[in-house]
Amino acid sequence: EEYGGAGLDFWYTTILIEELVRCGSVGVPVSILAHAEFATKVIDVAGTTDQKEEFLRPAIAGRKIGSLAVTEPDAGSDVAALRTTAARDGDELVINGSKTYITNGGIADFATTAVRTGEPGRNGISLVIVPCDSAGFSRGRRLEKLGSHASDTAELAFDNCRVPARNLLGRENGGFELLMRGFDSERLVLAVICCSQMRLMWEEARRYGHERRAFGRPLLGFQTWQHRLADVATTIEAAEALTYRAIDLYVRREPRNAEIAMAKLFAAEAVIGVAHDCAQIFGGSGYMEEFLIARLFRDSLAFSVGAGTSEIMREIIARNKDLVPRES
């Protein structure tokens, strides 16, 4: 609150996401939450007073836009393999490397950037706040995506990029732990987006099913569509129950790694099937860009990759549920 925030917990973030999704463009909540949760929350958690004044306060006020720069061409799910380096030179850090698939990368004022400052692996990673007007920083392509078109996604390049050493976030070589803690909220954000989008698609399908007539009656006059949308409604309730359970644990700061991974896995996998079923009732119209359901269908395809792939979620669940043999 001392930096302009409302001091509210993640339940209020959940409400914000659920309402933003109702605009019908998932790129809007993705872009806003990449700024408000991903790029700035770690500054709130680990930043110095000066860092919070320089970056967090204007970010909360809407005067600066943030991005989180982690993924590289050769390091996605395997964060510990990232290659972008930061070497100390007097009072500065000199950064070299590249990032890709960075949400808000083309519009951000600063990038909370994962860099290698030490040994190979997770113990040599740090976080640095990089102002986007820094010497040696440049933006590459704005990437054209299959969906989520309202969300800016870009490549970033660091060519002897110089930033003040005071922009190191947290302790040197302690960035991996901060990232892992931050991934909890990222995954919850995506789980909530998935649940909210499923509900929006279901409402669109139900509306169309009552309005569209075939063979002399509404589509929902046919039992096959009543049952199909009943299954969709059941899936949504199950996804929301898992997600709300994970949020409850997160807000109460109880152990929650497996529960968050389960919520993100289930919701991100379910949204694709729900999108298919809801688009199907539209027939040919569901394949036309002028219909909202077509955009929602496209937008649903990336959730099983963002903030950790479904495969990584299963790995987290397996390790937390003692499914991995000790010798592994």
N, C-alpha and C positions, 0 to 999 in steps of 0.2 A: 504493500500500500504506500510505503514511503517514496516509491518511485512512480506513483500515479496509477497503480493497478487497483482493482476492486477488492482484492483480498479474498476471492471466492475459490472454492475447491473444484475438483474435476467434474462434479455433478453439474455445475453451471456451464462448464465447457461442453458437456454432453448436450445440454439444452441448446446451446449456441449451434452446435453441429447439426442437431436434428432439425432446427429451423432453417439453417443455411441450405441444407440439402433440398428443401422444398422449393428452392428457386429452379430446380430442374437441371442445374449444371454443376456436376461434381467438382469441376475445376475451381469453382469459387471457394467452397470450404477447404479444398486441398491447399490452395494458395494462401488463404488467410491463416490456416492452422500451421502451415509450414513456417510462417512468420511467428505466430503467437505462441506456439508450443515447441516446435522443433529447434528453431534458431535462437530463441531468446530465453527459453526456460533454463537452459544450462548456464546462461549468464546469471540468471537469478540465483541459481543453486551454488555456483562456484566462483562467480565474478567478484572482483575487488570493488570497493566503493567507487573508485575512479572509473572502472569499466562500466559499472551500472549507470553512472551519471552520463558517460559518453555514448553508450549504446542502448542500454535497457530503457532509460527514461524516454528518449525520443522514439524508441520502438513502440512503447506502450501508448505514447501520445499520437502515433501515426505519422510522425515526421520522418522516420527512417524505416526502411523495409529490410528484413533480415532473411538470410537463407542458411541452410545447413549443408556444408560441402564435405561429404564423406566418400561417396562412390567414385571409383576410378575405372578407366577402361579395363584394368586387370584385377580389380578388387571390388567386388560387390558384396555378396553374402560373407565372404572371407575378409572382414574388416581388418584383421590383424596382418593382412598381406599388403596393405596400402604402401605406395612407394613415394608419394609426394614428401619431400624433405624440407626441414627447416633447420638452418644452421645459425648459431649465434655469431654476430659480427659486431663487437662492441655493445652498444645499446640497441642494436637492431637484430631482427631475425630475417634471414634471407631464405625465401621459399622458392622451391623449384618443383614443378610437376604439373599434373592436370587432373581435372575432375569432370565427371559427366553425369547426365540425368539429374541435374541439380534444380529442384523446384525453386522458383523465384530467381534463378541464377541470372537471367537477363534483365531483371528490374531491381535487384537488391542494392542497398546502400552498403551493406557489410555482409560478409560470409563467415559464419562460425565454422572453421576449417580444421579437419583432422589431418595431421602431418606426422611424419616420422622424425623424432628428435633423438632416438636412441637405438638400441639393439633391434634386430629383426624380431617380429612377433608382437604380441599385444603389449608387452612391457616397454616398448619403445615409442609409444604413440602419445602425442600431446594435442591439445586443442588451442587454436590461435584465432583471435578475432581479426579478420582482414578487411579493412575499409576498401570498398571497390574502386576508390580513386587512388589507391596506392601505386607507386611506381613499380612497373613490372607485372601488374595484374591486367588481364584482358579477358574479355568474354569471347567465346567461340560462337559456334552455331546456336541459334535457337532451334531446338529439335522439334520436328513435326511428328506428332503422336497420332496413334489410331483413335484415341479418345481423350477426354479431359482437356479439350482444346482451350478452355478459359484459363488454364494454369500454365504459367510460363515455365518452360524446362530448357536448360541450356548447358553448354560446355563452358568450363572455366580453365584458364591457363595462368600459370605462375612462372615467370621467366626472370629469375633473380629479383623476385618481388620482395620489397623491403617494407617491414612494418616495425613499429617500436616493440622492443622486447617486453614492455609492460603489457602488451596485448595477449601474452600467454595466459590462457584461462585455466585456473587451478594449478596444480603442481606439474612440473615438467615430467613427462613420461607417465602421467596419470590420466591421460585422455581416454583410454579404452574403458576404464571403469565408468567415467562420466557418460560416455556414449551408451554403454549398456543400460545404465539407469535411465537415460533419456529415451531409449527404445521402448520402455514400458508405456510411456504416454503416447508415443508415436503409434504403437500397435493398438492401443485403446482408441485413439482417434480414428484409425482406419476401420476398426471393428464397428464403431458407432456410425461412421459414414455408410458402411455396408448395410447395417440394419436399417438405417433411415432410408437408404435408396431402395432396399427391398420393399419397404412399406409403401413408398411412393409409387413404385412400379405396380404393386398389388392394387393400390387404389385406382391407378390408371386402367388396369386390366378389368377391374370390377365395373368401373364406370362404362367402359366400352362394351363390356359384356351385357350390360343392361340396355344400352342404346342401340347397338347393332342388331339388326334382325336378319334371320336366315330361315328359310323354309317356314315362314309365317310366324315366327316367334323370336324373342331375344336369344342371343347366344347362351346366356345364363339360364334359359329355359331348358337347356339340354343338360342332363345329369353329368355327362362326361366333363363339362366345364365347371359345374358346381363342385365336383369332387377334385378336379385338378387345382382349382383356386383354393379349396379347403386345405389341400396339402401344402400349398404355398404359404397360407396363413399360419399353419402349424410350424413350418420351417422358420418363419420370421419370429414367432414367439420363442422358439427354442434358441435362436441366435441372440435375441435380446436378453433372455434369461441368463445365458452364459456371459454375455457382455456386461450386464448390470452386476452380476456376481463379481466379476473381475474388477469392475470399477469400485465396488464396495470395499474389496480388499485393498485396493490401491489407495483409496482415500483414508482408510484406517491404518495404512502403512504396515499391513501384515504381509507375510510371504505370499507372493502372487505370480511368480514367473510362469509356472505351468498354466495357471488359470487364464492369464492374459494371452499366452500362446494359444491355448484352446479356443478362446473367444475369437481371436484374430483368424486362426485357421478355419474354424467352422463358418464364421460369417463370410470370409473372403472366398471360400469354396462354394458356399450356398448361394451367394449373390449371382453367380454365373448361371446356375440352374434356374433360379427364380427369374432372371432376366429372359432366359429362353422360353419358359412357360408363359410369362406375361406377354412377351412379344408374339407368341404363337397365336393367341386369341385374336390379335389384330390382323392375322392373315397377311396379305400382300402389303397392307398399310404399315405393318410393323417393320418393313424393310425400307420405308421411305423416310428420307431425312426430315421431311416437314412434320413428322410425328415425334412427339417427345420420347416415346418408348424406344425409338431407334437410337437416339443419343444416349439414353440411360443404358441400353444394351451394350453399346460400345464402351461407355465409361466403366462398366463393371469388370472389364477384362484385366485391368492392371492391379486389382487389389490383392491378388494372390502372390504378387511380386514385391510391392512396396512395403517398406518397414520390416523387411525380412520375408523371404519366400515361404511358401507353405512347407517346403522341405525343411527349412530351418526351424519353423514352428514345431514340426514333428520331432526334430532332434531335441529341442528344448523340453518338450513334454516327456520324451523317452528318458532323458537324463534326470529329470525331476521326479519321475515316477519309478525310478530304480529298475528300468528296463534294459540298461546297458550292462553287460558282463563286466566284472571288476577289472579283468585283464585288458579291457578295451580302453 
